[in-house]
């Protein structure tokens, strides 16, 4: 389910203020309901995301595969050294974290090239940099009044010049109406499958 961006900004998360120069154009609620009394928490959700198959499958999966093929063909993802965030000197959002922020790095990158910026008991920020954009995915854990909880995804990006802006405009319909909905369904189905297989 798509959410109002203002709803995301109202949450008490560290991410606010970290990327004022980035576009925040999409916030969605994952189709999961966690029973906090049964121990279903953010750590469990993150472990599922890290261990499971994040590919959306179907038509969305074909689009992801096509993007990966185009990236290999045109070298979009093959930078020999880390590219700086567009218009900045730092190459990672980690450079914007306050000194006291505790960051525990995950081993390597996920299959889409995203690496950890930071993680707290209620949120995680991942980033990826290539020849088109520097992008970040924020996952936040939301407690509900009825004792359940859920997770929300926010998508941030900053284009790398005119080509990055053109690229993001071109793929926007596919992201909004094919890839993200399929990804949400895949995560929701995996959450329920794991709950059924491992009842708490």
Secondary structure per residue as TSV (DSSP state, phi and psi in degrees):
chain	resnum	aa	ss	phi	psi
A	1	X	-	360.0	129.7
A	2	X	B	-74.3	141.6
A	3	X	-	-118.0	158.2
A	4	X	-	-68.4	131.3
A	5	X	H	-58.1	-32.8
A	6	X	H	-63.0	-29.6
A	7	X	H	-65.9	-40.4
A	8	X	H	-64.4	-45.1
A	9	X	H	-65.9	-21.6
A	10	X	T	-81.3	-11.9
A	11	X	S	-74.3	147.7
A	12	X	-	-83.0	65.4
A	13	X	-	-109.5	152.3
A	14	X	T	-63.9	-27.8
A	15	X	T	-60.9	-28.2
A	16	X	T	-62.3	129.1
A	17	X	T	90.4	-11.2
A	18	X	T	-79.8	-28.6
A	19	X	-	-133.8	58.4
A	20	X	T	-65.1	-19.7
A	21	X	T	-92.8	2.4
A	22	X	S	-98.3	154.7
A	23	X	E	-84.0	130.4
A	24	X	E	-109.3	104.3
A	25	X	E	-118.1	0.9
A	26	X	E	-155.2	129.6
A	27	X	E	-134.1	129.0
A	28	X	E	-135.1	150.5
A	29	X	E	-95.7	127.8
A	30	X	-	-65.7	141.7
A	31	X	S	-79.8	62.6
A	32	X	-	-130.1	153.8
A	33	X	-	-130.0	116.8
A	34	X	E	-100.1	135.6
A	35	X	E	-92.3	99.5
A	36	X	G	-65.6	-30.6
A	37	X	G	-66.3	-24.6
A	38	X	G	-93.6	6.7
A	39	X	T	89.2	8.7
A	40	X	-	-79.7	111.6
A	41	X	-	-134.3	-174.2
A	42	X	H	-64.6	-37.2
A	43	X	H	-61.1	-40.4
A	44	X	H	-64.4	-41.8
A	45	X	H	-64.8	-45.3
A	46	X	H	-64.0	-38.3
A	47	X	H	-63.0	-40.0
A	48	X	H	-63.1	-44.2
A	49	X	H	-65.4	-36.5
A	50	X	H	-75.3	-35.4
A	51	X	H	-91.3	-27.9
A	52	X	S	-81.7	177.5
A	53	X	-	-87.3	111.0
A	54	X	-	-83.6	-4.2
A	55	X	-	-64.5	132.3
A	56	X	-	-71.7	-20.3
A	57	X	-	74.3	173.8
A	58	X	H	59.5	-146.3
A	59	X	H	-62.1	-37.7
A	60	X	H	-64.2	-39.3
A	61	X	H	-63.3	-36.9
A	62	X	H	-64.9	-38.4
A	63	X	H	-64.8	-40.9
A	64	X	H	-63.8	-42.9
A	65	X	H	-62.9	-39.8
A	66	X	H	-63.2	-43.0
A	67	X	H	-62.4	-40.9
A	68	X	H	-63.5	-39.6
A	69	X	H	-66.2	-42.5
A	70	X	H	-65.1	-37.8
A	71	X	H	-60.7	-41.5
A	72	X	H	-68.0	-40.7
A	73	X	H	-64.9	-44.7
A	74	X	H	-98.7	-1.0
A	75	X	T	72.6	24.9
A	76	X	T	-64.9	-29.5
A	77	X	T	-109.2	14.9
A	78	X	-	-111.8	34.7
A	79	X	-	-62.0	130.5
A	80	X	S	-70.2	-25.8
A	81	X	S	-137.5	160.7
A	82	X	-	-61.1	130.4
A	83	X	-	-83.3	143.9
A	84	X	-	-70.5	153.1
A	85	X	-	-58.4	133.0
A	86	X	T	-49.3	127.1
A	87	X	T	79.1	8.1
A	88	X	S	-131.5	174.2
A	89	X	S	-97.3	-34.5
A	90	X	-	-71.7	146.9
A	91	X	S	-95.6	-12.2
A	92	X	S	-141.0	150.8
A	93	X	G	-67.2	-14.6
A	94	X	G	-59.0	-30.9
A	95	X	G	-68.1	-12.8
A	96	X	G	-97.2	-5.4
A	97	X	S	-73.0	145.4
A	98	X	-	-63.5	153.3
A	99	X	T	-57.4	-31.9
A	100	X	T	-82.7	-5.8
A	101	X	-	-68.2	127.8
A	102	X	-	-89.8	123.1
A	103	X	-	-127.3	123.4
A	104	X	-	-110.3	115.0
A	105	X	-	-71.1	140.8
A	106	X	-	-82.2	153.4
A	107	X	S	-69.5	109.3
A	108	X	S	71.5	-158.5
A	109	X	-	-113.2	162.9
A	110	X	-	-79.7	-179.2
A	111	X	T	-66.8	-16.0
A	112	X	T	-99.4	5.7
A	113	X	S	89.6	5.5
A	114	X	-	-80.4	139.1
A	115	X	E	-123.9	157.5
A	116	X	E	-73.9	135.3
A	117	X	E	-96.0	-52.9
A	118	X	E	-160.1	163.4
A	119	X	E	-145.8	136.7
A	120	X	-	-125.2	178.7
A	121	X	S	-63.8	-10.3
A	122	X	S	-133.1	2.7
A	123	X	E	-157.3	157.3
A	124	X	E	-143.2	137.1
A	125	X	E	-121.9	127.1
A	126	X	E	-119.1	151.2
A	127	X	E	-136.1	157.9
A	128	X	E	-145.5	143.9
A	129	X	E	-130.8	132.7
A	130	X	-	-147.8	-167.8
A	131	X	S	-73.5	-8.9
A	132	X	S	-104.7	-42.7
A	133	X	E	-151.2	166.4
A	134	X	E	-112.3	117.8
A	135	X	E	-123.0	157.5
A	136	X	E	-141.7	142.5
A	137	X	E	-115.2	124.5
A	138	X	E	-109.1	126.6
A	139	X	E	-114.0	122.8
A	140	X	E	-121.2	146.8
A	141	X	E	-101.0	128.7
A	142	X	E	-119.5	120.0
A	143	X	E	-84.3	137.5
A	144	X	-	-105.6	159.2
A	145	X	T	-65.0	-24.2
A	146	X	T	-87.5	9.4
A	147	X	S	91.7	-2.8
A	148	X	E	-96.8	175.8
A	149	X	E	-147.5	166.0
A	150	X	E	-149.5	179.3
A	151	X	E	-127.7	148.0
A	152	X	E	-127.5	144.2
A	153	X	E	-113.0	129.9
A	154	X	E	-121.6	136.1
A	155	X	E	-111.4	121.3
A	156	X	E	-115.4	147.2
A	157	X	E	-157.6	155.0
A	158	X	E	-134.3	120.5
A	159	X	E	-71.1	149.8
A	160	X	-	-97.5	82.8
A	161	X	H	76.7	-167.6
A	162	X	H	-63.7	-36.1
A	163	X	H	-65.9	-38.6
A	164	X	H	-63.2	-41.2
A	165	X	H	-64.5	-43.5
A	166	X	H	-63.8	-42.5
A	167	X	H	-61.7	-47.7
A	168	X	H	-65.7	-35.5
A	169	X	H	-66.6	-37.8
A	170	X	H	-68.8	-37.0
A	171	X	H	-93.3	-3.9
A	172	X	H	-53.3	-49.6
A	173	X	H	-59.9	-36.7
A	174	X	H	-69.7	-39.3
A	175	X	I	-64.7	-49.8
A	176	X	I	-70.1	-38.6
A	177	X	I	-110.7	-8.4
A	178	X	I	-124.1	-59.6
A	179	X	I	-68.6	-53.1
A	180	X	H	-63.1	-46.1
A	181	X	H	-59.2	-40.5
A	182	X	H	-66.0	-40.1
A	183	X	H	-62.9	-42.3
A	184	X	H	-61.7	-44.8
A	185	X	H	-62.3	-40.9
A	186	X	H	-63.9	-44.2
A	187	X	H	-65.4	-43.2
A	188	X	H	-60.9	-41.9
A	189	X	H	-67.2	-39.6
A	190	X	H	-67.4	-38.0
A	191	X	H	-60.6	-47.7
A	192	X	H	-66.7	-37.7
A	193	X	H	-62.1	-42.8
A	194	X	H	-70.5	-34.5
A	195	X	H	-65.6	-39.7
A	196	X	H	-69.2	-36.8
A	197	X	H	-77.4	-28.8
A	198	X	S	-132.0	68.8
A	199	X	-	-62.9	137.4
A	200	X	-	-85.5	360.0
